């Protein structure tokens, strides 16, 4: 256990490798109740959020979820989020480490329209994630909702084992799965029920250690590493989420200028050629020239234990196949740049 975002969080239960294997082959269950949950109501919500984020919000259909990034005037990321459009409200899920900052921003400095209401339901809510190829097999007997009918990045309201839930087909592991938003008062009972049902599908409870390895293999950014207030979504490789043709939003001009200039540092994936692990903060070199630094690093069980990493590097170094070196305790170790993600599940 370890403090994280104001919560005491599990780093591991049975072990990171065991939990990782469960998610990739069966089901892993995560307690994600530390994530910030902001409920928004009012006709002006989508248009307002469109002025604060890089991806489109107003075009979202009922039941849809969409990845998005709140940006500052310089184009840096205030936070990355998933926004859900549900029947009676909008749900914005933010990172625990940014929850207080984003609450202050959305409630004050972001110019909230008078007809929009925001509720921080985080203290009253819980979030249980089931991730892995056998998630439907575990969850379907406990709900009347047809889980197969829920498309990826969509959500519905329903009941799971008598517990009211928002059931979202989203996740942070690179696998299929569901995230269950429920009342905090129901969380322990539902967790226990899923734990009892779990052995028939190989369920393992999983902690932050496995979650970090899984998201890194899947090429998903972690705030504070691949994204922060000085790293823009363009630098993070999130061009697909940056809709520069939508009307004005905070940071749009800075992002337009950055894209126009080109040549900016960007996040790249790399694999170590040897057994030395790359860790956050290690420097990256091409010959004698410093070219950037490692942002995340870990052995990757899905790649046979190879050491993988992301690095923020100069644009000329980011192309797949580029040979680089990582300085580890004063010695240089060979590595090469690869395209992200490192791992992609078979459909």
Secondary structure, DSSP 4 states (H G I P E B T S, - for coil): -EEETTEEE-S-SS-HHHHHHHHHHSEEEEE-TTSEEEEEESTTHHHHHHTTBSS-STTPPTTBEEEEEEE-TTSBEEEEEEEEE-SS-EEEEE-GGGHHHHHHIIIIIT---TT-EEEE-GGGEEEEEEESTTHHHHHGGGBSS-GGGSPTTBEEEEEETTEEEEEE---SSSS-EEEEEEEHHHHHHHHHHHHHHHGGGTEEE--HHHHHHHHHHTT---BTTTBBTTBBTTTTT-GGG--TTSSP-TTHHHHHHHHHH----EEEEEEESSSPPP-TT-EEEETTEEEEEEEEEEEEGGGTTEEEEEEEE-GGG-STT-EEEEEETTEEEEEEEEPSPS-----
